[in-house]
Amino acid sequence: MKQEQIDIKTPEYVSLEFSLAGLGSRSAAMIIDQVIVTLANFALALLLIFSTSNNIWVLLDSGWLVAIFLIVLFIINWGYFFAAEYFFNGKTIGKNIIGIRVIQENGHSITLLSALIRNLLRIIDMLPTSYFLGIILVFFHSKHKRLGDMAAGTVVVLEEGRKQQKKKTALEKEIEQRGLNKNSLYIDDVAYNTLGSKEYNLLRTYSSKLLELRDAQRSQLTIEMAEILLPKVGLETKSKSVYDLENALLVLYLKMREDWEFEL
């Protein structure tokens, strides 16, 4: 059976592909984790019983002892998932055995806040019993998310589902070699916001053809594009070399790509 895929574009412009963990693998991991938690709860109960075995009335009369027991019980049942996912790269023992893990939607490792939110909402996902709500949501959601995942901005993926980073294009290598990024050039936000899909399509076409052109054609196209686009964002073109104009256009392309690539 072919695994469902999710393509993630990181803030560093790297495209990653993961296989989503489905209901079956997530349920298997949860069963393992619940067995571990249940054994820990059982051990805690035995410890409490044996510590008061000489006088069972101590247990019945000591409200503070019961309160401490309930607090420790909550820490075990909730803290196990939170601590494991945050400190062990998105993996509980069950997830590690099954080969799945939790990541951020941007492809990065789960954060402290995301782990906190995701596992606090586990209480709701368990309703009305046996993770019924969570199972329904995972089954029907396009990215197999339960409520905790939706709120925390996380997804669960197969550990082996991460494929190699897509090979960099010639343009990406050229931009990297020049040391350019979207912040390499100051562009006034007010002027930048006047640009639209027409300008982005021009930039995208220019950038894709840039390295394929001969020097004379490349210089001519760069000058023409610069005269059309750069004044719109308050940048002068007269005193700049063709190389500088290329850099300015490529920086503008990087900036617009981030805003427009998934909207067009």
JOUR-V204088 format. One line per field, one symbol per residue. ss: DSSP state (2 for helix, 1 for strand, 0 for the rest). phi: phi as a letter, one per 30 degrees, with the letter a starting at -180 (. if undefined). A space follows every 50 residues. Layout:
ss=???
phi=???
This chain:
ss=00001111100000111111002222222222222222222222222222 20000222222022222222222222222222222220000022222201 11110000100222222222022220000002222222220000002222 22011111222000000002222222220000000000222200002222 22222222222200222222222222222222200000000222222222 22222222220000
phi=.dddcbcbcddciccbbbcddddddddddddddddddddddddddddddd dcddbdddddccddddddeddddddddcdedddddddbhibdddddddjb acbddcjdddcddddddedddeddddddahhedddddddcddchcceddd dcibbcbdddddcdddddddddddddddicbdcdbdbddddddddbdddd dddddeddcedcddedddddddddddddcdedcicdbdccdddddddddd ddddddeddceccd
